[in-house]
Amino acid sequence: MSVSPAIAIVDDDPDVRGSLDSLLRSAMMSPHCFASAEEMLVAGIEAELACVVTDQHMPGMTGLALQAEIRRRGWHLPVIIVTAYPTEVVREQAEKAGAAAFLTKPVDPDGLIEAIERAIG
């Protein structure tokens, strides 16, 4: 990649954010970390972003709610939902709403990078 794509990481767990930040940097991407969906929505960097990787289960706005808000605002960003508690209902909701991928924690690093590359391809 000639330009490092900007990827939003939205997760309330600081350890997860740190791990994903390191992973994406090692893959020559430019991560932007947020502790909540609300924090990402007010950051004002949506035009810079190539993709959003979000946890599903967070205090306040969930990953699915963030995905819906991104669509409502007309932001054309692929969203990857990540969860430690996968259910078929949530998977179906995410896919029906257009999620680029639905991944289970602990996330396979190669699988996440591949999902991001497909999403921004």
Residue pairs with C-beta under 8 A, 6 or more apart in sequence:
1 28
1 29
4 28
4 29
4 30
5 29
5 30
5 50
5 51
5 116
5 120
6 29
6 30
6 31
6 32
6 45
6 48
6 49
6 50
7 24
7 29
7 30
7 31
7 32
7 49
7 50
7 51
7 52
7 53
7 116
8 31
8 32
8 33
8 34
8 40
8 45
8 49
8 51
8 52
8 53
8 54
8 77
9 17
9 20
9 21
9 24
9 31
9 32
9 33
9 34
9 53
9 54
10 34
10 36
10 37
10 39
10 40
10 52
10 53
10 54
10 55
10 58
10 63
10 66
11 17
11 20
11 33
11 34
11 35
11 54
11 55
11 58
11 82
12 35
12 36
12 55
12 58
12 59
13 55
14 35
16 55
16 105
17 33
17 34
17 35
18 33
20 31
20 33
20 53
20 107
20 112
21 31
21 33
23 109
23 112
23 113
24 30
24 31
24 113
24 116
25 31
27 113
27 116
29 116
32 43
32 45
32 48
32 49
34 40
34 43
36 58
36 59
36 60
36 61
37 54
37 58
37 60
37 61
37 62
37 63
37 65
37 66
37 69
38 60
38 61
40 52
40 66
41 66
41 69
46 73
46 75
46 77
49 77
50 77
50 78
50 120
51 77
51 78
51 79
51 80
51 100
51 116
51 119
51 120
52 66
52 67
52 70
52 77
52 78
52 79
52 80
53 80
53 82
53 112
53 116
54 63
54 66
54 67
54 79
54 80
54 81
54 82
55 63
55 82
55 83
56 62
56 63
56 64
56 81
56 82
56 83
56 85
56 90
56 94
57 63
57 83
57 84
57 85
61 69
63 79
63 81
63 82
63 83
63 94
64 81
64 90
64 93
64 94
64 97
66 79
67 79
67 81
67 94
67 97
67 98
67 99
68 97
70 77
70 79
71 97
71 98
78 100
78 119
78 120
79 98
79 99
79 100
80 99
80 100
80 101
80 102
80 103
80 112
80 115
80 116
80 119
81 90
81 94
81 99
81 101
81 102
81 103
82 103
82 104
82 105
82 107
82 112
83 90
83 102
83 103
83 104
83 105
84 104
84 105
84 106
86 102
86 104
90 102
91 102
94 102
95 102
100 115
100 118
100 119
101 115
101 118
101 119
103 111
103 112
103 115
